[in-house]
Amino acid sequence: MKTGLALSGGGARGIAHLGVVKAMLEKGIHFDVISGTSAGAVAGLFLAKGYSPDEALEIFTRTSVYKFLRPAINIRGLFKIGSVESIIKPYFGEAVFTDLETPFYVSATNVRTGKIRVFSAGELMRPVLASCCIPVVYEPMAIDNELYMDGGVVNNLPVEPLLGNVDRIVGVHCNPISDQYQGRNMRRLMERSLLLAINENVAARKPKCDLFIEPTELINFHVFDFRKAKQIFQVGYDYASDLLSNKSVLSKLKQDVS
């Protein structure tokens, strides 16, 4: 029985993916295929390479990988996301998809067509970075003479690459919506707009998951709370650990549970 893992985008909240995966690994749940978009593509990249969740968290916090994903919004307009490459590259070099230990799919949005392109072969870095190009904040990235931006705009829970390739799917979504929003500034309004938009395209994909995980306490963190990486990781870990303590939930993924 093959198990696939779909990881959503969500900015800093995406660090919760690592905590969730750590809890699942402790329960003996391993993944045969990983699909990610935006922050989920970054987390999935390290997991697919064979880094443990704790190792990936250490890399993020020690080298400040995610600080380059934090937009410094001002009147100059769009920013380049290429700075992230210099931080990630030491761990992957000129890696291609076939260098990874686990099959990995990255989703990014074609700016011209508005369609998702799924990358699973060839160069690795540019598709992952393109998948993180938040609209209005970062310049789209050119690949094969086309411009690509954040995959979450069209599909923030990329289960489609897993369909037909695995027997069961775990979807991890890190964007619960709070009903306590109070507009304070342009950044918060932009964040709220993105969350509302991407949650709509997740709803249709949730039923395709055998297990859907969405740590509710993530509503206490903002998309750009990168300095709270360890806290966000812990929220994902605690939520998944509690969820998987229920045998009926765990049995969906482990048929040998009595």
N, C-alpha and C positions, 0 to 999 in steps of 0.2 A: 504494500500500500504506500503510494507516494503522497507526500504532503507538500503543498505549496504555500508560500507566505506572500501576502500582498501588503505593502507598506505605503501609507498615505503621505502626502505632503503636510506641512504644518509649521514650517520655520523651526524655531527653538523647541516647540512642542514635539518635534520629530525625534528628539533625543529619548523620549519615552519608549520608542520602538526597541531600543537596546535593553531597557529594563524589562519590557514584556518578554523579549526573546530569552533573556537570562532566566526568568522564571520558568519558561517553557522547557528550556534545556535541562533545568534541574528536575523537571518531571519526566525526563526521558523523551521529550518531543523534539525531533530533529526535522529539518526541512530539506527537501530534495531540489526545490526550485524557488527562487526569490524574484519578485517583481516589485519595483518601486518607482515612485515619482517624487520629484522635488527633494525635500528633506528625507523622504523615505528612500530615495535613490542613493543618497549619501550614506545613510545608515546601512542600507542593503549592500552597498559596494564593499564596505569593510567586512560585513558578515559573510558575503560570498567569497571573499578572499581568504577567509579562515580565521579572522580575528575574533576573539571572544568579545561579548558585549562589554565586559570590564576593560579589556584592552582598548577597544574603540573609544569608550568614554574617556579613558586616560589620554589618548591621543588628542581627542577634541579639546579637552580642558588644558592639556599641557602646551599644545601648539596653537590654541585659539583658532582652530579651523573655522568654527562657526562665526567668529567675530567678523569675518569677511562677508558673511551672508547678511549681516546687519546693515540695513540701508541708512545712509546719512542723507535723508531727503532734504533737498534745498532747491533753489531756483535754477540750478545748473541742469537739472533734468536727470536723464538716465545715467547710470553708472555701469562700468564694466565689471563682470564677475570673474574675470580671469585671474584675479589675485588669489582666489581659492586654489587654483591649480598648483601654485608654487608651494602650498602647504601640503596638499594631498600627494603630489608627485613623488616625494621621497619614499612613500610607502607602496607606490605602484609603478614608478618609472614610466616606461613606454608601453605599459601593459595593454593587452587586448582582451576581449571577452573570454577567449579560450584559456587565458592564464588563470582564471578564477577556479576555485575548488568546487563551487556550486553554480549551476546554470543561473544566469542573471538577466533580467529584462528591465530596460529603462524606458520610461514613457516621457515624451516631450511633445509640445504642441507646435505644429507647423503654422507660422504666423499668416502665411498667404492663404492656405486652404482651411484653416481652423480645425484640421483633423489631427488626431494623435498619430505619431509615428513611434513604433516600438523598436528600440535598438537592442540587438543581441549578438552582434558580430562586428568585427573590426575594432577600431580604436575605442578606448574606454572612457577617457577623461572628458572629451568634449560633449558626448551625449549626456553624461551625468551633470556637467555644469549647465548645459542648455536646459535640462529639466528643472534647474533651480532658478532660472531667470524670471523672477517675479515681475509681472507686467507693471509698467509705469516706473518701476524702481531700477531695473537692470535692462541694459541693451540686450535684445535677442542675440543668440549666437548663431553664426553661419556654419552650416554643415551641408556639404554637397550642393552648394549654391542655393540653399534655402535657409530661411531664418527660423529659429526655434526658440520657444519660451517655455515657461513653467507648465509641466504636464498636468498639474492639478486644476488648471483653468477649465479643461474639458473633461478630465477623468482623474479624480483625486483618490480613487481606490482601484488601482489597475489589476483587476482580477482576470481580464480577458486573456492575457498571455498564458495564464495558468490553465484555462479551460481546455480540457482534452489532453493535457500533459500530466495531470496529477489526479489522484483519487479523491482528495479532500483539500479544502482551502481554508486557511486562517487569514482573515482580514483584520488588520490593525489600523484603526482610524484615530488620529490624535487631535481632532477638532470638535469636541463637544461645544455646543452653543449655549451660552448663558443668557437668561432672560433679564439680567440685571444691568444691561449695558447703559452707560451714560456717556454720551459724546463729550470729549474733552479737547481733542486736538485733531489735526489732519491725519496724523499717523494712526491714531486709534480708529478713526472713521474708515481709513483705508483698510485696516486690519479687519474691521467688522464686515465691510463690504466683501472682502475676499472669502471670509469664513461662511457668510451666508450663501455666496455663489457656489462655492465648492461643495457645500453640504447637500445642495440640491442634486448634484450629479453622483453623489455617493449613495443616496437613498435607493436608486434603482439597482445598485450593485450589491448592496448588503444581503439580499436573499440568496445571492450566488455563493455566499460563504457558509461553510459548515460550522464555523465558529467566528463570530464577529466580536472584536475586543475594542472598546473605546473607554479608556480611563476617565471617569467623570471629573476627577479632581483637577484635570488639566484646564478647566474653566478658570482656575485661579492663576493661570500663567498666560502671558501675552505671546504672540507669535515672535516677538523680537526680544524675549527674555533670555538671551543666550548666556548671561552671567549666572543663571540659575540652573545650569546644566545638570549638576548632581542631584538637585531637588527634583527636577523633571524626570530624570532617570529613575529615581526612587519611587515616584508616583506610578510609573509604568510597571515597575517590579512588584510593588505592593498590591496593585490592582489585579495583575495577572496571577500572582501567587494565591490571592484570596479566591479568585474565580476558579482556578484549577484545583482548589481544595475540595471542590464539589465533584464527586465521582461521576455524576451523570454528565457533567461538562467534559471532564477528562476522557470519558469513555468514547466521546465523539472522535477523538484522535488516537486513542490507544485501545485497541480491541481486546487486549489482554487484561484490562482492568476488571477485577471481579466485583 
